[in-house]
Amino acid sequence: MKKFYSLLLYLFPKPYRDEYGDELQAVFDLSLEDAAQAGKFEVVKVVVSELAALPAAIIHEHLRKPGHGWVTQASILEKSSYMKTIPKIEWEELGSWKATLASLLPLWLFFFAFANISPGLEIFEILALIAFYLIIPVCIVSLWKGWMTFDLLLYSFFPITTIFLFDEMDWSYRTFILLSCTLILTVGIVGYQRSLNKDSVTLAWLTLLLTAIAAWIFASHAAQNYWQMGNGTPWWILFFSF
């Protein structure tokens, strides 16, 4: 998480980063270490608080640069016209395959943002950073244009409840277990959308519920097996061994 935070600091203007970057990193590292002693819940609070505050701070620092305020506003107004070209989808079309694929986007963005695919390769760290900052705008546009329902959006963030089960695992285990949970949840989204295509709202909700429960059971079981069997056990054995 410290490495990820240091990458986020590169979004600040260079003069600001050169002057305050080391100080911000040191404060975050200290806060994270203090929170770790108090428990995982405190760590989550620190991380969520920092990630929520950073976008506003980054935008504020960029707008403080001379002339950048008007340029940024003009750019936003120009890009907003492109939004009108994105087609709006009606309720009866929610069960279509194009809506299904659009509904999968937030879930998979979450995976790439938090899976920590390979901490040794900078390209994956950059992809994680891009995915993290795409999650919110993609969700807003999807809801605005009707490409997904609000309940499906909440479901897409279900991995948040499982990721802290294996937060202290080796990155390779964490990546494959989160990938497996994402695949299970993908089945739930596809089943949900296809059920809406058949006008079966009850079946759609039941599909989401069952796949969410299945993902939670597999993730918690894999975490338990990890601490019992130890590092070195193949991840698929941790995940599927009952």
Buried (B, 14 or more C-beta within 10 A) or exposed (E): BEEBBBBBBEBBBEEBBEEBBEEBBEEBBEBBEEBEEEEEEBBBBBBEEBBEEBEEBBEEBBEEEEEBEEEBEEEEEEEEEEEEEEEEBEEEBBBBEEBBEBBBBBBBBBBBBBBBBEBEEEEBBEBBBEBBBBBEEBBEBBBEBBBBBEEBBEBBEBBEEBBBBBEEBEEBBBBBBBBBBBEBBBBBBBBBBBBBBEEBEEBBEBBBEBBBEBBBEBBBBBBEBBEEEEEEBEBEEBBEEE
